Amino acid sequence: MKRRILSSLMALVLVFGLLPATAFAAGGAGTAVYVGSDGSDSNAGTQNEPYATLAKAVDVAKDGATIYVMSDLTMTKCARYYDKDLTITSLDPNDPVTIFRGTEFDTQNDPRSWYNPALIEVQTKGEAERCGLILHHIILDDKGLHEGSIFA
């Protein structure tokens, strides 16, 4: 009888012990997002199917996510996000990647005027108290491609 109770308890421990891991795996989509120059923004953002643009990756990434940049990227649009903390890092910590500003980089419109934005912009809006960005093994190179007198 003791053995039967002990077996039942062990089964319950296993079920309830693995349940959070299963829920995390299913609901944790977006905690790791991948982007690479050979990707597509219609992909899933996984390592095997990376996004093509950092703008898409930061848009879909959830608060606290890590975005892995798999190769050098040339950006044509600001990677702007609001109200979340993200980490952007190279896939290989021994091989930094460079994010370049492309020659056809989109300008942004805000209440003041059109301006030439930064490669990455982090902002809060609404009731958010904070947001942040951590970069690891990332080189940002705007190639001196900025226009006008107002740019970030």
C-alpha positions as CSV (number, residue, x, y, z in Angstrom):
1,M,0.0,0.0,0.0
2,K,2.8,2.4,0.9
3,R,4.5,1.6,-2.4
4,R,1.3,2.4,-4.3
5,I,0.9,5.7,-2.5
6,L,4.5,6.6,-3.0
7,S,4.2,5.8,-6.7
8,S,1.1,8.0,-7.0
9,L,2.8,10.8,-5.2
10,M,5.9,10.5,-7.5
11,A,3.6,10.6,-10.6
12,L,1.9,13.8,-9.3
13,V,5.3,15.4,-8.5
14,L,6.4,14.6,-12.1
15,V,3.2,15.9,-13.7
16,F,3.1,19.1,-11.7
17,G,6.9,19.5,-11.9
18,L,6.9,19.3,-15.7
19,L,3.7,21.3,-16.1
20,P,5.3,24.7,-15.6
21,A,8.1,23.8,-18.0
22,T,5.6,22.7,-20.6
23,A,3.5,25.9,-20.1
24,F,6.7,28.0,-20.3
25,A,7.7,26.3,-23.6
26,A,4.3,26.8,-25.1
27,G,3.6,30.3,-23.8
28,G,7.2,31.5,-23.8
29,A,7.3,32.0,-27.6
30,G,9.0,35.3,-28.2
31,T,11.5,35.0,-25.3
32,A,14.2,34.3,-28.0
33,V,13.8,36.0,-31.4
34,Y,16.3,35.6,-34.3
35,V,17.1,37.9,-37.1
36,G,19.5,37.5,-40.0
37,S,20.2,39.0,-43.4
38,D,19.0,35.8,-45.1
39,G,15.7,35.7,-43.2
40,S,12.2,37.0,-44.1
41,D,9.8,39.1,-42.0
42,S,7.1,36.5,-42.8
43,N,9.2,33.8,-41.0
44,A,8.5,32.7,-37.4
45,G,11.6,34.5,-36.0
46,T,13.2,31.2,-34.9
47,Q,16.8,30.2,-35.4
48,N,15.9,28.1,-38.4
49,E,13.4,30.8,-39.7
50,P,14.8,34.2,-38.7
51,Y,13.3,37.5,-39.4
52,A,15.1,39.7,-42.0
53,T,14.8,43.0,-40.1
54,L,15.6,44.2,-36.7
55,A,12.5,46.4,-36.9
56,K,10.3,43.3,-37.2
57,A,12.2,41.5,-34.4
58,V,11.8,44.3,-31.8
59,D,8.1,44.7,-32.8
60,V,7.2,41.1,-32.1
61,A,9.6,40.5,-29.1
62,K,8.0,40.3,-25.7
63,D,9.2,42.2,-22.7
64,G,12.4,40.6,-21.4
65,A,13.1,38.8,-24.7
66,T,16.6,38.4,-26.2
67,I,17.0,39.1,-29.9
68,Y,19.9,37.1,-31.5
69,V,21.4,38.8,-34.6
70,M,22.8,36.0,-36.7
71,S,24.7,38.1,-39.3
72,D,25.6,41.7,-40.2
73,L,22.5,43.6,-41.1
74,T,21.8,46.7,-43.2
75,M,18.8,48.6,-41.9
76,T,16.4,50.8,-43.9
77,K,14.0,51.4,-41.0
78,C,14.3,52.4,-37.4
79,A,13.9,49.5,-34.9
80,R,11.6,51.5,-32.5
81,Y,9.8,49.9,-29.6
82,Y,7.9,51.0,-26.6
83,D,7.4,49.9,-23.0
84,K,9.6,46.8,-22.8
85,D,13.1,45.7,-21.9
86,L,15.0,43.9,-24.7
87,T,18.5,42.5,-25.1
88,I,20.0,42.4,-28.6
89,T,23.1,40.3,-29.0
90,S,25.1,38.5,-31.6
91,L,24.4,34.8,-31.9
92,D,28.1,34.0,-31.4
93,P,29.5,36.0,-28.4
94,N,33.0,35.5,-29.9
95,D,31.9,37.1,-33.2
96,P,30.3,40.6,-32.9
97,V,27.9,41.6,-35.7
98,T,27.5,45.0,-37.3
99,I,24.2,46.8,-37.9
100,F,24.6,49.3,-40.7
101,R,22.4,52.3,-41.7
102,G,21.3,51.7,-45.3
103,T,21.3,54.5,-47.9
104,E,17.5,54.4,-48.2
105,F,16.8,54.8,-44.4
106,D,13.2,55.9,-43.6
107,T,12.7,59.2,-41.9
108,Q,10.3,59.4,-38.9
109,N,7.5,61.8,-38.3
110,D,6.8,63.2,-34.8
111,P,4.9,66.2,-33.6
112,R,7.9,68.5,-34.2
113,S,8.8,67.5,-37.8
114,W,10.3,64.8,-39.9
115,Y,13.6,63.6,-38.6
116,N,16.3,61.1,-39.2
117,P,16.0,58.5,-36.5
118,A,18.6,56.4,-34.7
119,L,19.0,52.8,-35.8
120,I,17.3,51.7,-32.6
121,E,14.9,53.9,-30.5
122,V,13.5,52.9,-27.1
123,Q,10.6,54.8,-25.7
124,T,7.8,54.7,-23.1
125,K,4.3,55.8,-23.7
126,G,1.1,55.6,-21.8
127,E,1.5,54.4,-18.2
128,A,4.8,52.5,-18.6
129,E,7.3,53.6,-16.0
130,R,10.4,52.3,-17.8
131,C,11.9,50.4,-20.7
132,G,15.4,49.5,-21.7
133,L,17.9,48.1,-24.1
134,I,21.0,45.9,-23.5
135,L,23.4,45.4,-26.4
136,H,26.0,42.6,-26.3
137,H,28.6,42.1,-29.1
138,I,26.7,44.5,-31.4
139,I,28.4,47.3,-33.5
140,L,26.2,50.1,-34.7
141,D,27.5,51.9,-37.8
142,D,25.5,54.7,-39.3
143,K,28.1,55.2,-42.0
144,G,27.7,58.9,-41.6
145,L,24.4,58.7,-43.4
146,H,22.3,61.3,-41.6
147,E,20.3,64.1,-43.1
148,G,19.2,67.5,-41.9
149,S,20.0,69.2,-38.6
150,I,17.7,67.1,-36.4
151,F,18.7,63.5,-36.0
152,A,19.2,61.0,-33.3
